Amino acid sequence: MHSQSSQKVLEELSEAFSSWFVSDDDRDNPPGYRKRNYYDSDGNRVHEEHPRSTVTWKQKGIRHDTKHDKLRLSKGKNHKDGHDFILCEYQAPPEIELEKIQQVRAVYNTGKARWVLHVVCEEEIAAESPGENTAGVDLGICNPAAVAFPDDALLYPGNTLREDKHYFQQEEYQTEGDHGPSQTAQWAREKLARRKDHFLHALSKDIVERCVDHDVGTLVIGDPSGVDEDDWGRHGNKRLDNWAYKRLMNLIDHKARERGIKVEMPDERGTSSACSVCGHEDNDNRVERGLWKCDRCGVVGHGDVNGADNIRQKTLSVTPPLGDSDNGCLAQPRVIHFSRTRGFQPRAPAE
C-alpha cells in the first residue's frame, strides 16, 4: 500500500529514522539491519551514505482515523520535536477494509527513492472443513510425532534433529572461548536453532496437509505437559528440557485451523499403556522401544502409533480400532523421513 502523504511528511519520516544513527543519546536503539549498499539498474553496486531500512510500528504507536483514511504513527519519545507523530494518508482499494491493524511498516524503496507503507491486519479466515474424519497425534522425543487416521498411520522419526544436535553441539563445545562463547560457538547455536525451527514448521505443515488428504475435520493432539512433573534422572530431564512439544503443538494448531480443521488437546496420560483395540491397560505392554504387545488380545503394534490411536478415540463415542490392527496399520505404519532438500517423504520400500 503506497502512502499518499506529501513529500514533506516523507522527508520527516526519513529524518526521524536517520537521527537514530547520528544521535549521541544512549537511549536510541536503531534497528540492527540497515542498507548501506544497493544496486543500480545496470547491476553495479552503489554505496549509499544515508542509511535506510524498514521502520516498524506496533499497535501502541498507531492511531487509525477511519473517517478520514489517515494513520498517525508515533515518532517515539526521543524524536518529538515539533509534531510527535507522522500523519500519513492512504487510499485503499474498495474491496479492502483496514481493520484490526497489527503493524505498520515503512519500507524504503531504493529504486523509486520513496517510502512505502505496509499495513499488517488481522483477518479471520473461515475455511471449510476438509471432512468428518478424526485423527490423533502422539508427540514424542525419539519420534517427534505419530499420527493415526481411521485407516492409516504415519510415523515421523527424529533422526535429522538428533544428527544436527550432535554435530552443532560438538562444534559449539570445541570452540568455546575463555570469556564466553566464541563466534563459531555462537554460530553453531544459532544454526542449530534455525534448523530445529525449520524442522518443526515443515513437520506441522506435512501433518496438516496429510490430514486434509484424509478428510480430517477434527485433529486430536495429546498434551504431554504432565510428563514435566516427574523426575526422569539427569539424562532424561535434559532431554525433556530440549523437547519443543509446546512449540510443535502450537504450530500444528495454527496450521490446522487455517485449513478448517478443529483442534483438541486432551491430556495424553494413559494412552501409552492402554490397548487401542480392546482397551486393556498394562504398563508392561511396551516390550521395548517401539514394540507394543497386548497381553489380553495379543495385538502387536508400534507403541507410538498405539498411543496416537488412543488419542484419536478420545473424542469418539464409538471407538473402532485402527483399520486392520493385527499386523496392519498399527504394526506397520508408514514412515515419513525428513530431507532438508525435499522435505518429508515416505521411506522407500525395501527391495
Sequence and secondary structure as in RCSB ss.txt:
>XXXX:A:sequence
MHSQSSQKVLEELSEAFSSWFVSDDDRDNPPGYRKRNYYDSDGNRVHEEHPRSTVTWKQKGIRHDTKHDKLRLSK
GKNHKDGHDFILCEYQAPPEIELEKIQQVRAVYNTGKARWVLHVVCEEEIAAESPGENTAGVDLGICNPAAVAFP
DDALLYPGNTLREDKHYFQQEEYQTEGDHGPSQTAQWAREKLARRKDHFLHALSKDIVERCVDHDVGTLVIGDPS
GVDEDDWGRHGNKRLDNWAYKRLMNLIDHKARERGIKVEMPDERGTSSACSVCGHEDNDNRVERGLWKCDRCGVV
GHGDVNGADNIRQKTLSVTPPLGDSDNGCLAQPRVIHFSRTRGFQPRAPAE
>XXXX:A:secstr
  B   HHHHHHHHHHHHHHHH   TT    S  EEEEE TTS EEEEEEEE EEEE GGGEEEETTTTEEEEE 
 TT  SS SEEEEEB   TT    SEEEEEEEEETTTTEEEEEEEE          SEEEEEEE SSSSEEEE S
S EEEE  HHHHHHHHHHHHHHHHTEETTEE HHHHHHHHHHHHHHHHHHHHHHHHHHHHHHHTTEEEEEE B G
GGGGS  HHHHHHHHHT  HHHHHHHHHHHHHHTT EEE  B TTTTTB TTT  B GGGEEETTEEE TTT  E
EEHHHHHHHHHHHTT SS   SSS TTSTTTS EEEEEETTTEEEE     
